[in-house]
Amino acid sequence: MSKIKKTQLTKNHLAKKISSKIGISILYSDELISDIIAILKSLIKEKKINITNFGTFKLIHKKERVGRNPKNKKEYIITARKSLSFKVSKKIDNKINN
């Protein structure tokens, strides 16, 4: 059985790809990516965001609950928090699976 190597996509990887594809400087493409991420962050805090042919980002509010450490069976309270949910579009899902 072969191991699948995980690769991490960073802003730097994206900046290099965009700069080589479009022909702009890496610094400018990095700035562009930072601006897009900042815009997405502010929009997600306000409401659900649907990016056509890409997917949907949604902010989920999780309630406080009791969790257990499986090793020593001790119970802990997991605090209430916000979490980000992403659902991929059917178009991308079909491309990946076909």
ZIMOJO-V602315 format. One record per residue. N is the residue number from 1. RES is the residue in three letters. PSI is psi in degrees with one decimal (* if undefined). NEAR is the number of other C-alpha atoms within 8 Angstrom. Layout:
BEGIN
n | res | psi | near
N | RES | PSI | NEAR
N | RES | PSI | NEAR
END
This chain:
BEGIN
n | res | psi | near
1 | MET | 126.8 | 2
2 | SER | 147.3 | 3
3 | LYS | 139.9 | 4
4 | ILE | 122.2 | 4
5 | LYS | 127.2 | 4
6 | LYS | 136.1 | 4
7 | THR | 140.8 | 4
8 | GLN | 128.5 | 4
9 | LEU | 119.2 | 6
10 | THR | 168.7 | 6
11 | LYS | -33.9 | 9
12 | ASN | -42.4 | 7
13 | HIS | -46.2 | 8
14 | LEU | -42.0 | 11
15 | ALA | -42.0 | 13
16 | LYS | -42.8 | 10
17 | LYS | -46.3 | 8
18 | ILE | -42.7 | 12
19 | SER | -37.5 | 12
20 | SER | -33.6 | 8
21 | LYS | -44.5 | 6
22 | ILE | -30.3 | 6
23 | GLY | 28.1 | 7
24 | ILE | 168.8 | 9
25 | SER | 156.1 | 7
26 | ILE | -38.1 | 10
27 | LEU | -41.9 | 7
28 | TYR | -41.8 | 8
29 | SER | -33.6 | 13
30 | ASP | -41.4 | 12
31 | GLU | -40.2 | 8
32 | LEU | -45.1 | 8
33 | ILE | -42.4 | 11
34 | SER | -40.4 | 9
35 | ASP | -42.6 | 8
36 | ILE | -43.2 | 8
37 | ILE | -41.0 | 8
38 | ALA | -41.5 | 8
39 | ILE | -44.7 | 8
40 | LEU | -42.4 | 8
41 | LYS | -45.6 | 8
42 | SER | -36.8 | 8
43 | LEU | -37.4 | 10
44 | ILE | -35.0 | 12
45 | LYS | -28.5 | 7
46 | GLU | -43.7 | 6
47 | LYS | -177.8 | 8
48 | LYS | 139.4 | 10
49 | ILE | 129.2 | 9
50 | ASN | 117.6 | 7
51 | ILE | 113.5 | 7
52 | THR | 136.2 | 6
53 | ASN | 17.1 | 8
54 | PHE | -60.9 | 9
55 | GLY | -175.1 | 11
56 | THR | 129.4 | 12
57 | PHE | 137.0 | 12
58 | LYS | 138.2 | 11
59 | LEU | 127.6 | 12
60 | ILE | 135.0 | 8
61 | HIS | 115.0 | 8
62 | LYS | 138.1 | 8
63 | LYS | 163.0 | 7
64 | GLU | 142.3 | 9
65 | ARG | 171.2 | 8
66 | VAL | 131.9 | 8
67 | GLY | 160.4 | 8
68 | ARG | 139.4 | 8
69 | ASN | 118.9 | 9
70 | PRO | -22.8 | 6
71 | LYS | -48.1 | 4
72 | ASN | 3.8 | 5
73 | LYS | 16.2 | 7
74 | LYS | 143.4 | 7
75 | GLU | 141.7 | 8
76 | TYR | 152.1 | 8
77 | ILE | 125.1 | 8
78 | ILE | 120.0 | 8
79 | THR | 159.1 | 7
80 | ALA | 144.3 | 9
81 | ARG | 169.7 | 8
82 | LYS | 144.3 | 8
83 | SER | 152.6 | 8
84 | LEU | 132.7 | 8
85 | SER | 140.9 | 8
86 | PHE | 128.5 | 8
87 | LYS | 121.5 | 7
88 | VAL | 148.8 | 9
89 | SER | 157.8 | 11
90 | LYS | -32.6 | 7
91 | LYS | -46.7 | 8
92 | ILE | -40.1 | 10
93 | ASP | -42.3 | 9
94 | ASN | -38.6 | 8
95 | LYS | -40.0 | 7
96 | ILE | -41.9 | 6
97 | ASN | -8.8 | 5
98 | ASN | * | 4
END
